Amino acid sequence: METVSVILRKPPYGCVDASEAIRHAMGAATMDIPVNLILIGGGVSALKKGQDISGTKYASIESGLSDCMDMGVAVYADKDSLEARNLKLQDLVEGSRIADSREVAQILKNSYVTMVF
């Protein structure tokens, strides 16, 4: 079956992009479509574990990402974006992977469809 890649470029809160990227990734996964969720730029902030959303109107992005991984979605964080935000693997939601730009390019090259949020 053809692979779908979803790219999240925006930070997790303040707009619907992160929620929509996760929703689309989960939707494809429920149809047994292989999915890669790639977080770049501000999107890598969504992978920071222990997010405190108390006092906000937002649902937890962290739990949505964990649900994605539980459904078989491969979740990648761009290495350069993590470094720019001083984030390391131990700071991220368990199960996420770090990919350099070459790996991200290869994932996208092998994807049938790419959605960008």
C-alpha positions in Angstrom: 0.0 0.0 0.0 1.2 3.5 -0.7 2.6 5.6 2.1 1.3 9.0 3.2 3.5 11.6 4.8 2.2 14.4 6.9 4.5 17.4 7.6 3.8 19.7 10.6 5.7 23.0 10.4 3.8 25.1 13.0 4.1 25.1 16.8 1.5 22.9 18.6 -0.7 25.7 20.0 -2.2 28.9 18.7 -3.6 27.4 15.5 -5.2 24.2 14.3 -2.3 22.9 12.2 -0.9 20.5 14.8 -4.3 19.1 15.6 -5.2 18.7 12.0 -1.9 17.1 11.1 -2.4 14.5 13.9 -6.1 14.0 12.9 -5.2 13.3 9.3 -2.3 11.0 10.3 -4.7 9.1 12.6 -7.4 8.9 9.9 -5.1 7.4 7.4 -3.7 4.9 10.0 -7.3 3.8 10.8 -7.6 2.8 7.1 -4.4 0.7 7.5 -2.4 3.2 5.3 1.3 3.5 6.3 1.8 7.0 7.6 4.9 9.1 8.4 4.4 12.2 10.5 7.3 14.5 10.1 7.7 17.5 12.4 10.0 20.4 11.3 10.5 23.9 12.3 8.1 24.9 15.1 6.3 21.6 14.7 9.0 19.8 16.7 7.8 21.6 19.8 4.7 19.3 19.7 6.9 16.4 20.6 8.1 17.9 23.9 6.9 15.6 26.6 5.2 16.9 29.8 3.4 19.7 28.1 1.2 21.7 30.6 -2.0 22.8 28.9 -3.8 23.7 32.1 -5.4 27.1 31.9 -5.6 26.9 28.1 -8.4 26.0 25.8 -6.3 23.4 23.9 -6.3 19.7 24.0 -3.1 17.9 24.6 -1.0 17.5 21.5 1.3 15.1 23.4 -1.5 12.5 23.9 -2.5 12.8 20.2 1.1 12.1 19.1 1.2 9.1 21.5 -2.0 7.8 20.1 -0.6 8.2 16.5 2.4 6.1 17.5 0.2 3.5 19.1 -1.7 3.2 15.8 1.6 2.6 13.9 2.3 6.1 12.7 6.1 6.7 12.4 6.8 10.0 14.0 10.0 11.8 13.0 11.5 15.1 14.4 13.9 17.0 12.1 17.3 17.0 13.7 18.2 20.6 12.7 14.9 21.9 14.1 15.4 20.1 17.4 18.9 21.6 17.7 17.6 25.1 16.9 15.2 24.7 19.9 17.7 23.0 22.1 15.7 19.8 22.3 17.1 16.3 22.6 15.7 12.8 22.2 15.2 12.5 25.9 13.0 15.6 25.8 10.6 14.1 23.3 7.5 11.9 23.6 8.6 8.3 23.8 8.6 6.5 20.5 9.5 9.5 18.4 12.5 9.3 16.1 15.0 11.9 15.0 15.8 12.2 11.3 18.3 14.4 9.5 17.5 16.3 6.3 18.7 13.4 4.1 16.5 10.9 5.9 13.5 13.3 5.7 14.1 13.7 2.0 14.2 10.0 1.5 11.0 9.5 3.4 9.2 12.1 1.3 10.6 10.7 -1.9 9.1 7.3 -1.0 5.7 8.7 -0.2 2.8 8.5 -2.5 1.1 11.6 -1.0 2.5 14.4 1.2 0.3 16.8 3.2 1.8 19.9 4.7 0.4 21.7 7.8 
